[in-house]
Amino acid sequence: MRNRKFLLVLLLVAALIPYLVTCFYALPFADDFCFGWTASEKISFIQKFLKQYLNWNGRYTSDVLVNLHPLTTGSLFLYQLVSFISIVVTPFVFFVFIRQCVNNLWAAIIAALFITLFYLCYQPNITEGVYWYIGLVNYHWGSLGFILQLALLVILLRSGGYNILMFLLSLLFLIIAIGFNEIAAALIPAYYLAMLIYLTAINTPQGSQGRFQRILLIHLLVAVIASGFVVCSPGNFTRENAFQDRFNFIHSVVFAGLQTIRFIGHWALSVPFVALSLVVMVNADRVKVEALKRVPAGIWLSLLIFTVFIAAFIPYLATGILGQHRTMNYVFPFFIILWIATLISLSTHYRLAENATPETTGVRVFILAVVALVVMSATGNANKILVDFGSGIFPKYKTEFMARQATILNQPTLPVAPLQNIPHTFQVVDTKSDTSWWIDKCIKHFYTETNIVLR
């Protein structure tokens, strides 16, 4: 049994290697040059932050991070290293959270690696998810930050609510997590409100249950206040004026509903997800957080649908379009966690784990896990990476990028030509050889006003 687990961990780590190697072929594009330019301004950091917060958006956490853009150093390696470290950290964050819910160490390690692989393989836009600095600081790190905050909350509640350090850290990470983007500002308070309502409905506020309710109430109040700083930022009102089709409520509801069906169907009906769902259901008895088992599956499923819907609804309402699926990238980890919670609740209710025999379950689980692993290594974003490596386009992409930089530096008055050799893995929003196009403008500003040469 231990040999099978060890082998599975090795295979999972090997399956993640292509994603890690691809980091060192990622190159900046679009908003990178805009924020690389503004982050290089010769003004104080506070002034840079306030310019973003007051004039563009209320993402106070991201507004700090975009002004620490690696392009200000001129190092492409540093830019790529940030993506590499972000992917490496991802399974560790999932592990920290899962370990609070699962007794078995091996099960927590394997689950964290599988979730990471599924997340990378079927992320709607992996370029903007993990290979783009702006995507990292607005969405990927936002997801990880909230998952860490939930882990701290579980630790706090399991201590009986008396761990002051965990209480303060949980509130700190809550404030940080909400400041990454507008979806976080909408979803996180909603999650806490749902938890508080459920706990109040099933318990009288006395003893430890009353203390838990007070803890959740404090978290909810802090979440609402933090969300107010995101939503009510003057920068949001400036940015929304750039979109003509905003605030069409009926259009937003209808299309968000269709996108919800589309993404849930795409994720939940994939072969690896079905296989891994079966694995979760027969191992539900390993979960040590009783709340995951006691909460009805219908509530978990409702939260799941609500999560995906909000990720589509807010962009439609604010801009009239869903855009580049960045918000779906953000909620994808929450979809996975809520789906697992739904399965655990169903398995507990119908006693599926109790009816599974250990002798046969071990072998069958291993087979299902290997099948899921093999499929994820050849489909989705993994397939794009394999195709790009096979075609040899990654080096061509870098060569053309550097040649274009040389042209801009030597002949700054010429229009910026779009790149022709772009890998399938990188869904790059590029220039148009149009001096009025915002990306062309940002690239020109970056190279002509910062004196930075990327190497």
C-alpha positions as CSV (number, residue, x, y, z in Angstrom):
1,M,0.0,0.0,0.0
2,R,2.8,2.4,0.9
3,N,4.6,1.6,-2.3
4,R,1.5,2.5,-4.3
5,K,1.2,5.8,-2.6
6,F,4.8,6.7,-3.0
7,L,4.6,5.7,-6.7
8,L,1.5,7.8,-7.2
9,V,3.2,10.9,-5.6
10,L,6.2,10.4,-8.0
11,L,3.9,10.2,-11.0
12,L,2.0,13.3,-9.9
13,V,5.2,15.3,-9.4
14,A,6.4,14.2,-12.8
15,A,3.1,15.3,-14.4
16,L,3.6,18.8,-13.0
17,I,7.1,19.2,-14.5
18,P,5.9,20.4,-17.9
19,Y,4.0,23.2,-16.3
20,L,7.0,24.2,-14.3
21,V,9.4,24.1,-17.3
22,T,6.9,26.2,-19.3
23,C,7.3,29.0,-16.8
24,F,10.7,29.8,-18.3
25,Y,9.3,30.4,-21.7
26,A,6.6,32.8,-20.4
27,L,7.1,36.4,-21.6
28,P,5.3,39.7,-20.5
29,F,2.4,41.0,-22.6
30,A,-0.5,43.5,-22.5
31,D,-1.0,44.9,-19.0
32,D,2.5,43.8,-17.9
33,F,3.9,46.7,-20.0
34,C,1.3,49.1,-18.6
35,F,2.0,48.3,-15.0
36,G,5.7,47.9,-15.7
37,W,5.7,51.5,-17.0
38,T,3.6,53.0,-14.1
39,A,5.6,51.0,-11.5
40,S,8.8,52.6,-12.8
41,E,7.6,56.1,-12.2
42,K,9.9,58.3,-10.1
43,I,7.4,58.9,-7.4
44,S,6.8,57.3,-3.9
45,F,5.3,53.9,-3.5
46,I,2.3,55.4,-1.7
47,Q,1.7,57.7,-4.7
48,K,1.8,54.8,-7.1
49,F,-0.6,52.8,-4.9
50,L,-3.1,55.7,-4.6
51,K,-3.0,56.3,-8.4
52,Q,-4.1,52.8,-9.0
53,Y,-6.7,52.7,-6.2
54,L,-8.2,56.1,-6.8
55,N,-8.0,56.1,-10.6
56,W,-8.4,52.5,-11.8
57,N,-9.7,49.9,-9.4
58,G,-10.2,49.1,-5.7
59,R,-8.1,46.0,-5.6
60,Y,-6.0,47.2,-2.7
61,T,-3.9,44.0,-2.3
62,S,-3.3,43.7,-6.1
63,D,-2.6,47.4,-6.3
64,V,0.4,46.9,-4.0
65,L,1.6,43.9,-5.9
66,V,1.4,45.4,-9.4
67,N,3.7,48.2,-8.2
68,L,6.3,45.6,-7.4
69,H,6.2,44.4,-11.0
70,P,9.3,42.3,-11.9
71,L,9.7,44.2,-15.2
72,T,11.0,47.1,-13.3
73,T,14.2,45.1,-12.8
74,G,14.6,44.4,-16.5
75,S,15.0,40.7,-15.7
76,L,12.9,38.2,-17.7
77,F,14.2,35.4,-15.6
78,L,12.8,37.1,-12.5
79,Y,9.5,37.5,-14.3
80,Q,9.5,33.7,-15.1
81,L,10.7,32.7,-11.7
82,V,7.7,34.3,-10.1
83,S,5.4,32.0,-12.1
84,F,7.6,29.0,-11.3
85,I,7.4,29.7,-7.5
86,S,3.7,30.4,-7.7
87,I,3.1,26.9,-9.2
88,V,5.4,25.2,-6.8
89,V,3.6,26.8,-3.8
90,T,0.2,25.8,-5.1
91,P,0.1,22.2,-3.9
92,F,1.6,23.3,-0.6
93,V,-1.3,25.7,0.0
94,F,-3.8,23.0,-0.9
95,F,-1.9,20.6,1.4
96,V,-2.1,23.0,4.4
97,F,-5.9,23.3,3.9
98,I,-6.5,19.6,3.2
99,R,-4.3,18.5,6.2
100,Q,-6.7,20.3,8.5
101,C,-9.5,18.1,7.2
102,V,-7.9,14.8,6.6
103,N,-6.1,12.5,9.2
104,N,-3.9,10.6,6.8
105,L,-0.7,12.4,5.7
106,W,-0.3,10.5,2.5
107,A,-4.0,11.1,1.6
108,A,-3.4,14.9,2.1
109,I,-0.3,14.9,0.0
110,I,-1.9,13.0,-2.9
111,A,-5.1,15.0,-2.8
112,A,-3.1,18.3,-2.9
113,L,-1.1,17.2,-5.9
114,F,-4.2,15.9,-7.7
115,I,-6.1,19.1,-7.1
116,T,-3.2,21.1,-8.3
117,L,-2.8,19.0,-11.5
118,F,-6.5,19.2,-12.2
119,Y,-6.5,22.9,-11.6
120,L,-3.6,23.5,-14.0
121,C,-4.9,21.0,-16.7
122,Y,-8.4,22.4,-16.9
123,Q,-8.0,26.0,-16.0
124,P,-10.0,28.1,-18.6
125,N,-7.1,30.4,-19.4
126,I,-3.8,29.1,-18.0
127,T,-1.8,31.9,-19.6
128,E,-3.5,34.5,-17.5
129,G,-3.8,32.1,-14.7
130,V,-0.2,31.2,-13.9
131,Y,2.1,32.5,-16.7
132,W,1.2,36.2,-16.5
133,Y,2.2,38.4,-13.6
134,I,-0.9,40.5,-13.7
135,G,-3.1,37.3,-13.6
136,L,-1.1,35.9,-10.7
137,V,-1.4,39.0,-8.5
138,N,-5.1,39.5,-9.3
139,Y,-6.5,36.0,-9.3
140,H,-4.1,33.0,-8.7
141,W,-2.6,34.5,-5.5
142,G,-6.1,35.6,-4.5
143,S,-7.4,32.0,-4.6
144,L,-4.4,30.7,-2.6
145,G,-4.8,33.5,-0.1
146,F,-8.4,32.7,0.7
147,I,-7.6,29.0,0.9
148,L,-4.9,29.7,3.4
149,Q,-7.3,31.9,5.4
150,L,-9.8,29.0,5.5
151,A,-7.1,26.7,6.8
152,L,-6.3,29.2,9.6
153,L,-10.0,29.5,10.4
154,V,-10.3,25.7,10.7
155,I,-7.3,25.6,13.0
156,L,-8.9,28.4,15.1
157,L,-12.3,26.6,15.4
158,R,-10.7,23.2,16.2
159,S,-8.8,24.9,19.0
160,G,-12.2,25.9,20.5
161,G,-11.8,29.4,19.3
162,Y,-9.2,30.3,22.0
163,N,-6.1,30.6,19.8
164,I,-5.6,34.4,19.6
165,L,-2.7,34.1,17.1
166,M,-4.8,32.1,14.7
167,F,-7.7,34.5,15.2
168,L,-5.6,37.5,14.3
169,L,-3.9,35.7,11.4
170,S,-7.2,34.5,10.0
171,L,-8.6,38.1,10.0
172,L,-5.4,39.4,8.4
173,F,-5.5,36.9,5.6
174,L,-9.2,37.6,5.2
175,I,-8.5,41.3,4.6
176,I,-5.7,40.4,2.2
177,A,-7.7,37.8,0.3
178,I,-10.7,40.2,-0.3
179,G,-8.4,42.9,-1.7
180,F,-7.3,40.9,-4.8
181,N,-10.4,41.4,-7.0
182,E,-14.1,42.2,-7.2
183,I,-15.2,38.5,-7.3
184,A,-13.4,37.9,-3.9
185,A,-15.2,41.0,-2.5
186,A,-18.5,39.5,-3.5
187,L,-18.0,35.9,-2.7
188,I,-16.0,35.8,0.6
189,P,-18.6,37.8,2.6
190,A,-21.3,35.7,1.0
191,Y,-19.5,32.5,2.2
192,Y,-19.3,33.8,5.7
193,L,-22.9,34.9,5.8
194,A,-23.9,31.4,4.6
195,M,-21.8,29.8,7.3
196,L,-23.2,32.0,10.0
197,I,-26.8,31.5,8.9
198,Y,-26.4,27.7,8.8
199,L,-24.6,27.5,12.2
200,T,-27.3,29.8,13.8
201,A,-30.1,27.7,12.3
202,I,-28.9,24.3,13.7
203,N,-27.5,25.4,17.1
204,T,-28.5,27.6,20.0
205,P,-25.9,30.3,20.7
206,Q,-24.4,28.8,23.9
207,G,-21.0,27.2,24.9
208,S,-18.6,26.5,22.1
209,Q,-21.3,26.9,19.4
210,G,-22.0,30.4,20.6
211,R,-18.3,31.2,20.5
212,F,-18.0,29.9,17.0
213,Q,-20.9,32.1,15.9
214,R,-19.3,35.1,17.4
215,I,-16.0,34.3,15.6
216,L,-17.9,33.9,12.3
217,L,-19.8,37.1,12.9
218,I,-16.6,39.1,13.5
219,H,-15.1,37.6,10.3
220,L,-18.3,38.5,8.4
221,L,-18.2,42.1,9.6
222,V,-14.5,42.4,8.7
223,A,-15.2,40.9,5.3
224,V,-18.0,43.3,4.6
225,I,-15.9,46.3,5.6
226,A,-12.9,45.1,3.5
227,S,-15.2,44.5,0.5
228,G,-16.5,48.0,0.9
229,F,-13.0,49.3,0.2
230,V,-12.9,47.3,-3.0
231,V,-16.3,48.1,-4.3
232,C,-16.5,51.7,-3.3
233,S,-13.1,52.7,-4.7
234,P,-13.3,55.8,-6.9
235,G,-11.1,54.0,-9.4
236,N,-14.0,51.5,-10.1
237,F,-16.2,54.3,-11.3
238,T,-13.5,55.6,-13.6
239,R,-12.8,52.2,-15.1
240,E,-16.4,51.2,-15.7
241,N,-16.9,54.2,-18.0
242,A,-14.7,52.4,-20.5
243,F,-17.5,49.8,-21.1
244,Q,-20.6,50.8,-23.0
245,D,-22.7,47.7,-22.4
246,R,-22.5,47.6,-18.6
247,F,-25.3,47.2,-16.1
248,N,-27.6,45.2,-18.4
249,F,-29.1,43.1,-15.6
250,I,-31.2,40.7,-17.7
251,H,-28.4,40.1,-20.2
252,S,-26.0,39.5,-17.3
253,V,-28.3,37.0,-15.6
254,V,-29.0,35.0,-18.8
255,F,-25.5,34.8,-20.0
256,A,-24.0,34.2,-16.6
257,G,-26.5,31.3,-16.2
258,L,-25.4,29.8,-19.5
259,Q,-21.7,30.2,-18.6
260,T,-22.4,28.5,-15.3
261,I,-23.8,25.4,-17.0
262,R,-21.0,25.5,-19.5
263,F,-18.1,25.6,-17.0
264,I,-19.6,23.2,-14.4
265,G,-20.4,20.7,-17.2
266,H,-16.9,21.0,-18.7
267,W,-15.2,20.5,-15.4
268,A,-17.5,17.9,-13.7
269,L,-18.0,15.7,-16.7
270,S,-14.3,15.3,-17.6
271,V,-13.0,11.7,-17.2
272,P,-10.4,12.6,-14.6
273,F,-12.9,14.5,-12.5
274,V,-15.4,11.6,-12.6
275,A,-12.6,9.2,-11.6
276,L,-11.4,11.4,-8.8
277,S,-15.0,11.9,-7.6
278,L,-15.3,8.2,-7.1
279,V,-12.1,8.2,-5.1
280,V,-13.3,10.9,-2.8
281,M,-16.6,9.2,-2.1
282,V,-15.1,5.9,-1.0
283,N,-12.6,7.7,1.2
284,A,-15.0,10.2,2.9
285,D,-14.5,8.5,6.2
286,R,-10.9,9.9,6.3
287,V,-12.3,13.4,6.8
288,K,-11.9,14.6,10.4
289,V,-13.9,17.8,10.1
290,E,-17.4,16.7,11.0
291,A,-19.0,19.9,9.6
292,L,-18.0,18.8,6.1
293,K,-20.0,15.6,6.6
294,R,-23.0,17.1,8.5
295,V,-23.8,20.0,6.2
296,P,-26.3,18.7,3.6
297,A,-25.0,18.1,0.1
298,G,-27.6,20.5,-1.3
299,I,-26.1,23.4,0.6
300,W,-22.6,22.7,-0.7
301,L,-23.9,22.2,-4.2
302,S,-25.9,25.5,-4.0
303,L,-22.7,27.3,-2.9
304,L,-20.9,25.7,-5.8
305,I,-23.4,26.9,-8.4
306,F,-23.6,30.3,-6.8
307,T,-19.8,30.6,-6.9
308,V,-19.5,29.9,-10.6
309,F,-22.5,32.1,-11.4
310,I,-21.1,35.1,-9.6
311,A,-17.7,34.7,-11.4
312,A,-19.6,35.1,-14.7
313,F,-22.3,37.5,-13.5
314,I,-20.1,40.3,-12.2
315,P,-18.0,40.6,-15.4
316,Y,-21.1,40.6,-17.5
317,L,-22.8,43.2,-15.3
318,A,-19.7,45.5,-15.2
319,T,-18.5,45.2,-18.8
320,G,-21.1,43.4,-20.8
321,I,-18.8,40.5,-21.6
322,L,-17.1,37.6,-19.7
323,G,-13.7,38.6,-21.3
324,Q,-10.7,36.3,-20.9
325,H,-12.2,33.9,-18.3
326,R,-9.9,35.3,-15.6
327,T,-12.7,35.3,-13.0
328,M,-13.3,31.6,-13.8
329,N,-9.7,30.9,-13.2
330,Y,-10.1,32.5,-9.8
331,V,-13.1,30.4,-8.7
332,F,-12.0,27.2,-10.2
333,P,-10.2,26.0,-6.9
334,F,-13.3,26.9,-4.9
335,F,-15.4,24.8,-7.4
336,I,-13.1,21.9,-6.7
337,I,-13.3,22.2,-3.0
338,L,-17.0,22.7,-2.9
339,W,-17.5,19.7,-5.2
340,I,-15.4,17.6,-2.9
341,A,-17.4,18.8,0.1
342,T,-20.6,17.9,-1.8
343,L,-19.3,14.4,-2.4
344,I,-18.2,13.9,1.2
345,S,-21.7,14.9,2.4
346,L,-23.3,12.5,-0.1
347,S,-21.0,9.7,0.8
348,T,-21.6,10.1,4.5
349,H,-25.4,10.3,4.1
350,Y,-25.5,7.1,2.0
351,R,-22.7,5.4,3.9
352,L,-20.7,4.7,0.7
353,A,-17.3,4.7,2.5
354,E,-18.6,2.3,5.1
355,N,-19.7,-0.2,2.5
356,A,-16.4,-0.2,0.6
357,T,-14.1,-3.0,1.6
358,P,-10.5,-2.0,2.3
359,E,-9.0,-4.9,0.4
360,T,-10.6,-4.0,-2.9
361,T,-10.9,-0.2,-2.4
362,G,-7.1,0.2,-2.3
363,V,-6.5,-1.4,-5.7
364,R,-9.5,0.2,-7.3
365,V,-8.6,3.7,-6.0
366,F,-5.1,3.3,-7.3
367,I,-6.3,2.3,-10.7
368,L,-8.8,5.2,-10.9
369,A,-6.1,7.6,-9.8
370,V,-3.7,6.4,-12.4
371,V,-6.4,6.6,-15.1
372,A,-7.1,10.2,-14.1
373,L,-3.4,11.0,-14.0
374,V,-2.8,9.6,-17.5
375,V,-5.7,11.5,-19.0
376,M,-4.7,14.8,-17.4
377,S,-1.2,14.3,-18.7
378,A,-2.4,14.3,-22.3
379,T,-5.5,16.5,-22.4
380,G,-6.4,20.1,-21.6
381,N,-3.6,22.5,-21.0
382,A,-1.1,19.6,-20.8
383,N,-1.9,18.8,-24.4
384,K,-1.2,22.4,-25.5
385,I,2.2,22.3,-23.7
386,L,3.2,19.0,-25.3
387,V,2.2,20.3,-28.7
388,D,4.2,23.5,-28.2
389,F,7.3,21.6,-27.1
390,G,7.0,19.2,-30.0
391,S,6.7,22.0,-32.5
392,G,9.7,23.9,-31.1
393,I,7.8,27.1,-31.0
394,F,8.8,28.3,-27.5
395,P,12.4,29.3,-28.6
396,K,10.9,31.1,-31.7
397,Y,8.6,33.0,-29.5
398,K,11.5,34.3,-27.4
399,T,13.6,35.1,-30.4
400,E,10.8,37.1,-32.1
401,F,10.0,38.9,-28.8
402,M,13.6,40.0,-28.4
403,A,13.9,41.1,-32.0
404,R,10.8,43.2,-31.6
405,Q,12.2,44.8,-28.5
406,A,15.4,45.7,-30.5
407,T,13.3,47.3,-33.2
408,I,11.3,49.4,-30.7
409,L,14.5,50.6,-29.1
410,N,16.2,51.4,-32.3
411,Q,13.2,52.8,-34.2
412,P,10.7,54.0,-31.6
413,T,8.5,55.9,-34.1
414,L,7.5,52.7,-36.0
415,P,4.3,50.9,-35.2
416,V,4.8,47.9,-33.0
417,A,4.4,44.7,-35.1
418,P,2.4,41.8,-33.5
419,L,4.2,38.6,-32.8
420,Q,3.7,35.8,-35.3
421,N,5.2,32.8,-33.4
422,I,2.9,32.6,-30.3
423,P,2.6,29.1,-28.6
424,H,-0.8,27.6,-28.1
425,T,-0.1,27.6,-24.4
426,F,0.1,31.4,-24.3
427,Q,-3.1,33.1,-25.2
428,V,-1.4,36.4,-25.6
429,V,-3.3,39.7,-26.2
430,D,-0.8,41.4,-28.5
431,T,-0.2,44.6,-30.3
432,K,-2.0,45.6,-33.6
433,S,0.5,47.9,-35.3
434,D,-2.0,50.6,-34.3
435,T,-0.7,53.6,-32.3
436,S,-4.2,54.1,-30.8
437,W,-4.5,50.6,-29.5
438,W,-3.9,50.5,-25.7
439,I,-1.3,47.7,-25.8
440,D,0.8,49.5,-28.4
441,K,0.7,52.6,-26.3
442,C,1.8,50.8,-23.1
443,I,4.7,49.1,-24.9
444,K,5.9,52.4,-26.3
445,H,5.6,54.1,-22.9
446,F,7.5,51.3,-21.2
447,Y,10.4,51.2,-23.6
448,T,10.7,55.0,-24.3
449,E,10.1,56.4,-20.8
450,T,11.7,53.8,-18.4
451,N,15.0,53.1,-20.3
452,I,14.5,49.5,-19.2
453,V,15.8,46.8,-21.6
454,L,14.5,43.3,-20.9
455,R,17.1,40.6,-20.7
